[in-house]
Amino acid sequence: PSADAPMYVVGVNLDAYDPSAKVISNASCTTNCLAPLAKVIHDNFEIVEGLMTTVHATTATQKTVDGPSGKLWRDGRGAQQNIIPASTGAAKAVGKVIPALNGKLTGMAFRVPVANVSVVDLTVRLGKPASYDAIKQKVKEAAEGPLKGILGYTEDQVVSSDFIGDTHSSIFDAAAGISLNDNFV
């Protein structure tokens, strides 16, 4: 995503779109996955702070086999042979599209040897205590209501390949979530 172009994520801040802008940013695929979920959780339960990890499919910028890299050593490692820790700006970008979360989220990525479909794991401390069932209910309501077509919701026993071809920006896998307590989910 651009460092200085206005950033928009559909379902999150598109209502702030300024048509006079010559260049805009639609953020990254990871930000488009994370931001709708973060919005629902923050709007209903207040995110105090949080960490996100994306388990990200291979991208075209990665090496097919080990080779030289002008950046970090890990960036030169073969994408199909390794799980590669990497940085991501997605959590910080959420603060651009949801200003109330600016500085409250950070995260990292793992690049994994799959061709398609990535995962975002979001762990947050809540300002308003909530059971995991209450969170699932609010996400489901958003997925069936104002974020329909953007945020999906499933309780099925799915795996990554089940989402190939899905057009949602984000899908909440209710069966894969856990909470430590009503403030840490």
Buried (B, 14 or more C-beta within 10 A) or exposed (E): BEEEEBBBBBBBBEEEEEEEEEEBBBBBBBBBBBBBBBBBBBEBBBBBBBBBBBBBBBEEEBBEEEEEEEEEEEBBBBBEEBEBEBEBBBBBBBBBBBEEBEEBBBBBBBBBBBEEBBBBBBBBBBEEEBEBEBBBBBBBBBBEEEBEEBBBBBEEEEEBEBBEEEEBBBBBBBEEBEBEEBBEB
